[in-house]
Amino acid sequence: MSEVDNSRFDDIYDRINDLTVEVNSLKVQTSTYGTQQVAISQLLTLATGLAGDMRQVKSDIRELKANARNTDASINEILRLLRSRNSNE
């Protein structure tokens, strides 16, 4: 082989090495991007689930408040009846 051929082969190998480095870098970036997408997807799924749980908690709190108001009204009615009965005696 001539010196020119050797030089061309060296240039080709250098280019191949450069391309290999770039491809490996892109693989790492793609892997990281894919991992980030999975993490974001998992976070969105978790956030959606938590939002549903919070809606249920709010509903439960409204129900508890309504029950407390009803209990309070019942106690007030019982007290009113007792006072009424005591005043009649």
C-alpha positions in Angstrom: 0.0 0.0 0.0 1.1 3.5 -0.7 1.4 6.3 1.8 -1.7 7.9 0.3 -3.7 4.7 0.8 -2.5 4.5 4.4 -3.4 8.1 5.0 -6.9 7.5 3.5 -7.5 4.5 5.7 -6.3 6.5 8.8 -8.7 9.2 7.9 -11.5 6.7 7.5 -10.7 5.1 10.9 -10.6 8.5 12.5 -14.0 9.4 11.0 -15.4 6.0 12.2 -14.1 6.6 15.7 -15.6 10.1 15.7 -18.9 8.8 14.5 -18.8 6.0 17.1 -18.2 8.6 19.9 -21.1 10.7 18.6 -23.4 7.7 18.3 -22.6 6.6 21.9 -23.2 10.1 23.1 -26.6 10.1 21.3 -27.4 6.8 22.9 -26.7 8.2 26.3 -28.8 11.2 25.6 -31.7 9.1 24.3 -31.5 6.8 27.3 -31.5 9.7 29.6 -34.4 11.3 27.7 -36.4 8.0 27.8 -35.7 7.7 31.5 -36.9 11.2 32.1 -40.1 10.5 30.1 -40.8 7.4 32.2 -40.2 9.4 35.4 -42.5 12.2 34.3 -45.1 9.7 33.3 -44.9 8.0 36.7 -45.1 11.4 38.4 -48.2 12.4 36.4 -49.8 9.0 37.2 -49.0 9.6 40.9 -50.3 13.2 40.8 -53.5 12.0 39.1 -54.0 9.4 41.7 -53.4 11.8 44.5 -55.8 14.3 43.0 -58.5 11.6 43.0 -57.6 10.8 46.6 -57.9 14.4 47.5 -61.3 14.7 45.9 -62.4 11.7 48.0 -61.0 13.3 51.2 -62.8 16.5 50.5 -66.0 14.7 49.9 -65.5 12.8 53.2 -64.8 16.0 55.1 -68.0 17.6 53.6 -69.9 14.5 54.8 -68.4 14.7 58.3 -69.3 18.4 58.5 -72.8 17.6 57.5 -73.0 14.9 60.1 -71.7 17.2 62.7 -74.3 19.8 61.8 -77.0 17.2 62.0 -75.7 16.0 65.4 -75.6 19.5 66.7 -79.1 20.2 65.5 -80.3 16.9 67.1 -78.6 17.8 70.4 -80.1 21.3 70.3 -83.5 19.7 69.7 -83.0 17.3 72.6 -82.0 20.2 74.9 -85.0 22.2 73.8 -87.3 19.3 74.6 -85.7 18.8 78.0 -86.0 22.4 78.9 -89.5 22.5 77.7 -90.3 19.5 79.8 -88.6 20.9 82.9 -90.4 24.2 82.6 -93.8 22.4 82.5 -93.1 20.6 85.7 
